């Protein structure tokens, strides 16, 4: 997915990757120019294997839903996506947890700081505004 531009004005691409070393997967990003090369330089944004160990929950990636840049006052005039809702399930269940993730700090937004979370349920959500 393309999520706007970085501070240098480069288009940013995200993808979710699994391999033998990362069986739960990595959510990672690169610039569009790097993506177009034979050897893109990826930066890990979220390591699900590490998160599962830390939380003691067998998290499974179910996707992300970005805050639209036009509705985000922190988007640098619509240039970048700053927040996304991550859908994670316990062990691959149909029901998911939704957790707000800050793409600038590359960490979950704590509820005490206004971070959005939904407990496990068969549901979907998207942003209306920040």
LOMAR-283178 format. One record per residue: x, y, z of N, C-alpha, C in turn; residue in three letters. Coordinates in Angstrom, 2 decimals. Example, Ala and Ser with C-alpha at 12.3 -4.5 7.8 and 13.67 -1.06 7.14 Angstrom:
LOMAR-283178
> nX:nY:nZ:caX:caY:caZ:cX:cY:cZ:res
> 13.19:-5.69:7.80:12.30:-4.50:7.80:13.20:-3.30:7.80:ala
> 12.85:-2.25:7.08:13.67:-1.06:7.14:12.90:0.03:7.87:ser
***
This chain:
LOMAR-283178
> nX:nY:nZ:caX:caY:caZ:cX:cY:cZ:res
> 0.84:-1.18:0.00:0.00:0.00:0.00:0.88:1.24:0.00:unk
> 0.44:2.25:-0.69:1.14:3.53:-0.68:0.51:4.39:0.41:unk
> 1.35:4.94:1.29:0.86:5.74:2.41:1.47:7.13:2.40:unk
> 1.39:7.82:1.28:1.86:9.20:1.25:3.35:9.32:1.06:unk
> 3.90:10.38:1.65:5.33:10.68:1.48:6.02:10.80:2.83:unk
> 7.34:10.58:2.80:8.13:10.77:4.01:8.55:12.24:4.11:unk
> 9.35:12.55:5.11:9.78:13.94:5.32:10.63:14.48:4.17:unk
> 11.23:13.59:3.38:12.04:14.01:2.24:11.23:14.12:0.95:unk
> 9.90:13.88:1.05:9.03:13.97:-0.12:8.98:12.71:-0.97:unk
> 9.58:11.63:-0.49:9.58:10.37:-1.23:8.30:9.59:-0.93:unk
> 7.69:9.00:-1.96:6.53:8.15:-1.76:6.91:6.95:-0.91:unk
> 6.03:6.60:0.04:6.30:5.49:0.96:5.38:4.31:0.63:unk
> 5.95:3.12:0.59:5.22:1.88:0.35:5.32:1.00:1.59:unk
> 4.22:0.34:1.94:4.19:-0.60:3.05:3.80:-1.97:2.52:unk
> 4.32:-3.01:3.15:3.82:-4.36:2.86:4.00:-5.24:4.09:unk
> 3.33:-6.36:4.05:3.44:-7.34:5.13:4.16:-8.55:4.57:unk
> 5.20:-9.01:5.28:6.10:-10.04:4.78:6.27:-11.14:5.81:unk
> 6.18:-12.38:5.35:6.48:-13.55:6.19:7.56:-14.36:5.52:unk
> 8.42:-14.96:6.34:9.41:-15.89:5.85:9.79:-16.84:6.97:unk
> 10.77:-17.70:6.75:11.18:-18.68:7.75:11.68:-18.05:9.04:unk
> 12.30:-16.89:8.94:12.81:-16.20:10.13:11.74:-15.39:10.85:unk
> 10.67:-15.10:10.15:9.59:-14.25:10.69:8.24:-14.90:10.37:unk
> 7.93:-16.02:11.02:6.71:-16.75:10.66:5.41:-15.98:10.92:unk
> 5.39:-15.11:11.90:4.21:-14.27:12.14:4.21:-13.05:11.23:unk
> 5.38:-12.60:10.85:5.50:-11.56:9.84:6.03:-10.23:10.32:unk
> 6.41:-9.44:9.31:6.93:-8.09:9.51:6.07:-7.13:8.70:unk
> 5.64:-6.05:9.32:5.04:-4.96:8.57:6.18:-4.00:8.33:unk
> 6.44:-3.68:7.09:7.64:-2.94:6.77:7.35:-1.87:5.72:unk
> 8.32:-0.95:5.57:8.14:0.14:4.61:9.43:0.40:3.85:unk
> 9.25:1.02:2.70:10.36:1.47:1.87:9.86:2.62:1.02:unk
> 10.77:3.29:0.37:10.35:4.34:-0.56:10.00:3.69:-1.90:unk
> 9.19:4.38:-2.68:8.81:3.87:-3.99:10.04:3.70:-4.87:unk
> 10.97:4.64:-4.81:12.18:4.52:-5.63:13.00:3.29:-5.23:unk
> 13.09:2.99:-3.93:13.80:1.80:-3.49:13.03:0.53:-3.90:unk
> 11.72:0.57:-3.79:10.87:-0.57:-4.15:11.07:-0.99:-5.60:unk
> 11.34:-0.02:-6.45:11.50:-0.29:-7.88:12.87:-0.87:-8.24:unk
> 13.76:-0.99:-7.27:15.09:-1.55:-7.54:15.05:-3.06:-7.37:unk
> 16.15:-3.71:-7.73:16.27:-5.16:-7.57:16.45:-5.56:-6.11:unk
> 16.89:-4.63:-5.28:17.15:-4.92:-3.87:16.60:-3.80:-2.99:unk
> 15.27:-3.74:-2.80:14.69:-2.67:-1.99:15.24:-2.69:-0.56:unk
> 15.38:-1.51:0.02:15.83:-1.37:1.41:14.59:-1.22:2.29:unk
> 14.24:-2.28:2.99:13.05:-2.29:3.84:13.40:-1.91:5.26:unk
> 12.50:-1.20:5.91:12.62:-0.86:7.33:11.42:-1.50:8.04:unk
> 11.69:-2.29:9.06:10.62:-2.92:9.82:9.90:-1.88:10.67:unk
> 8.59:-1.84:10.52:7.75:-0.93:11.30:7.17:-1.68:12.50:unk
> 6.75:-2.93:12.29:6.20:-3.75:13.37:6.58:-5.21:13.12:unk
> 7.19:-5.82:14.10:7.58:-7.23:14.07:6.55:-8.00:14.87:unk
> 5.69:-8.76:14.18:4.63:-9.48:14.89:5.16:-10.61:15.76:unk
> 6.26:-11.22:15.39:6.85:-12.26:16.23:7.29:-11.66:17.57:unk
> 7.92:-10.49:17.50:8.36:-9.81:18.72:7.16:-9.35:19.56:unk
> 6.14:-8.81:18.90:4.95:-8.37:19.61:4.26:-9.55:20.30:unk
> 4.20:-10.69:19.62:3.58:-11.89:20.21:4.35:-12.34:21.45:unk
> 5.67:-12.32:21.37:6.48:-12.69:22.55:6.25:-11.72:23.70:unk
> 6.25:-10.43:23.39:6.08:-9.40:24.41:4.70:-9.50:25.08:unk
> 3.65:-9.68:24.27:2.28:-9.71:24.79:1.85:-11.09:25.30:unk
> 2.59:-12.13:24.91:2.17:-13.48:25.27:0.91:-13.92:24.54:unk
> 0.70:-13.36:23.35:-0.47:-13.66:22.52:0.02:-14.00:21.12:unk
> -0.50:-15.05:20.53:-0.10:-15.47:19.19:-0.80:-14.61:18.14:unk
> -0.34:-13.36:18.01:-0.99:-12.42:17.08:-0.86:-12.86:15.63:unk
> -1.95:-12.64:14.88:-1.96:-12.88:13.43:-2.41:-11.59:12.76:unk
> -1.66:-11.17:11.76:-1.95:-9.94:11.01:-3.25:-10.10:10.23:unk
> -4.14:-9.12:10.35:-5.39:-9.12:9.59:-5.52:-7.88:8.72:unk
> -4.57:-6.93:8.81:-4.60:-5.78:7.93:-4.52:-4.45:8.65:unk
> -4.57:-3.38:7.83:-4.49:-2.03:8.36:-5.47:-1.13:7.61:unk
> -5.92:-0.09:8.28:-6.83:0.89:7.70:-6.31:2.27:8.07:unk
> -5.83:3.00:7.07:-5.16:4.28:7.32:-6.15:5.42:7.55:unk
> -5.72:6.36:8.37:-6.43:7.62:8.54:-6.24:8.41:7.25:unk
> -7.33:8.79:6.57:-7.17:9.56:5.32:-6.40:10.86:5.56:unk
> -5.46:11.12:4.70:-4.61:12.31:4.84:-5.44:13.60:4.87:unk
> -6.52:13.63:4.11:-7.35:14.85:4.06:-8.04:15.13:5.39:unk
> -8.14:14.13:6.26:-8.80:14.29:7.55:-7.82:14.38:8.71:unk
> -6.56:14.50:8.39:-5.53:14.47:9.42:-4.78:15.81:9.47:unk
> -4.98:16.58:10.54:-4.28:17.86:10.62:-2.76:17.71:10.77:unk
> -2.29:16.51:11.09:-0.85:16.27:11.24:-0.21:15.73:9.96:unk
> -0.96:15.72:8.85:-0.51:15.05:7.63:0.45:15.86:6.77:unk
> 0.89:17.02:7.27:1.79:17.86:6.48:1.13:18.26:5.16:unk
> -0.07:18.84:5.30:-0.87:19.27:4.13:-1.20:18.11:3.20:unk
> -1.56:17.00:3.78:-1.98:15.84:2.98:-0.85:15.05:2.37:unk
> 0.37:15.28:2.82:1.52:14.60:2.23:1.80:13.22:2.82:unk
> 1.38:12.98:4.07:1.75:11.71:4.69:0.60:11.18:5.55:unk
> 0.58:9.89:5.69:-0.35:9.23:6.60:0.36:9.11:7.94:unk
> -0.32:9.51:9.02:0.32:9.48:10.33:-0.22:8.40:11.25:unk
> -1.43:7.94:11.01:-2.04:6.94:11.89:-2.74:5.87:11.06:unk
> -2.82:4.68:11.63:-3.55:3.59:11.01:-4.14:2.70:12.10:unk
> -5.23:2.06:11.78:-5.81:1.06:12.69:-5.31:-0.30:12.24:unk
> -4.69:-1.03:13.15:-4.22:-2.37:12.84:-5.22:-3.38:13.35:unk
> -5.51:-4.38:12.52:-6.38:-5.48:12.91:-5.50:-6.69:13.19:unk
> -5.59:-7.18:14.42:-4.81:-8.34:14.85:-5.75:-9.35:15.47:unk
> -5.52:-10.63:15.18:-6.35:-11.66:15.81:-5.48:-12.57:16.66:unk
> -6.12:-13.18:17.64:-5.44:-14.16:18.49:-5.44:-15.49:17.74:unk
> -4.27:-15.93:17.35:-4.11:-17.24:16.73:-4.83:-17.44:15.41:unk
> -5.25:-16.37:14.76:-5.91:-16.49:13.47:-7.43:-16.55:13.55:unk
> -7.98:-16.24:14.71:-9.44:-16.27:14.88:-10.10:-15.25:13.96:unk
> -11.40:-15.44:13.71:-12.16:-14.49:12.90:-12.28:-13.14:13.59:unk
> -12.44:-13.15:14.88:-12.57:-11.91:15.64:-11.20:-11.23:15.74:unk
> -11.20:-9.91:15.72:-9.95:-9.17:15.77:-9.98:-8.11:16.86:unk
> -8.78:-7.71:17.25:-8.57:-6.53:18.09:-8.18:-5.41:17.13:unk
> -8.65:-4.20:17.39:-8.21:-3.04:16.63:-7.38:-2.17:17.55:unk
> -6.21:-1.77:17.05:-5.32:-0.93:17.84:-4.78:0.18:16.94:unk
> -4.80:1.41:17.46:-4.30:2.53:16.67:-2.77:2.55:16.73:unk
> -2.17:2.76:15.57:-0.72:2.74:15.43:-0.26:4.06:14.84:unk
> 0.76:4.65:15.46:1.33:5.91:15.01:2.49:5.62:14.06:unk
> 2.36:6.03:12.80:3.40:5.76:11.82:4.61:6.67:11.97:unk
> 4.47:7.75:12.71:5.62:8.64:12.94:6.52:8.10:14.04:unk
> 5.92:7.58:15.11:6.71:7.02:16.21:6.93:5.52:16.04:unk
> 6.18:4.91:15.11:6.23:3.47:14.86:5.94:2.67:16.12:unk
> 4.83:3.06:16.78:4.41:2.39:17.99:2.90:2.55:18.15:unk
> 2.32:1.70:18.99:0.90:1.82:19.27:0.64:3.09:20.07:unk
> -0.51:3.70:19.83:-0.90:4.90:20.56:-1.59:4.44:21.84:unk
> -1.03:4.75:23.01:-1.64:4.31:24.26:-3.04:4.92:24.44:unk
> -3.97:4.13:24.99:-5.33:4.66:25.22:-5.33:5.94:26.06:unk
> -4.41:6.03:27.03:-4.37:7.23:27.87:-3.91:8.47:27.10:unk
> -3.38:8.27:25.88:-3.01:9.39:25.01:-4.01:9.55:23.87:unk
> -5.18:8.94:24.03:-6.23:9.06:23.03:-6.21:8.00:21.96:unk
> -5.35:6.98:22.11:-5.29:5.91:21.12:-6.59:5.11:21.08:unk
> -7.02:4.78:19.89:-8.25:4.04:19.69:-7.98:2.55:19.78:unk
> -8.79:1.84:20.51:-8.71:0.38:20.58:-10.13:-0.17:20.63:unk
> -10.30:-1.34:20.08:-11.54:-2.10:20.23:-11.16:-3.49:20.71:unk
> -11.88:-4.01:21.69:-11.60:-5.36:22.15:-11.97:-6.38:21.07:unk
> -11.59:-7.59:21.32:-11.81:-8.67:20.36:-13.29:-8.77:19.97:unk
> -13.54:-8.71:18.67:-14.91:-8.81:18.15:-14.85:-9.03:16.65:unk
> -15.94:-9.51:16.09:-16.05:-9.62:14.64:-16.59:-8.28:14.14:unk
> -15.67:-7.38:13.90:-16.06:-6.01:13.55:-15.03:-5.39:12.63:unk
> -15.39:-4.27:12.08:-14.46:-3.44:11.30:-14.68:-2.00:11.72:unk
> -13.67:-1.19:11.53:-13.79:0.23:11.84:-12.88:0.99:10.89:unk
> -13.22:2.25:10.69:-12.37:3.12:9.90:-12.43:4.51:10.53:unk
> -11.51:5.35:10.11:-11.42:6.69:10.67:-12.49:7.60:10.09:unk
> -12.98:8.48:10.92:-13.81:9.59:10.48:-12.96:10.86:10.47:unk
> -12.13:10.99:11.52:-11.19:12.10:11.63:-10.18:11.73:12.70:unk
> -9.24:12.62:12.94:-8.24:12.34:13.97:-8.73:12.79:15.32:unk
***
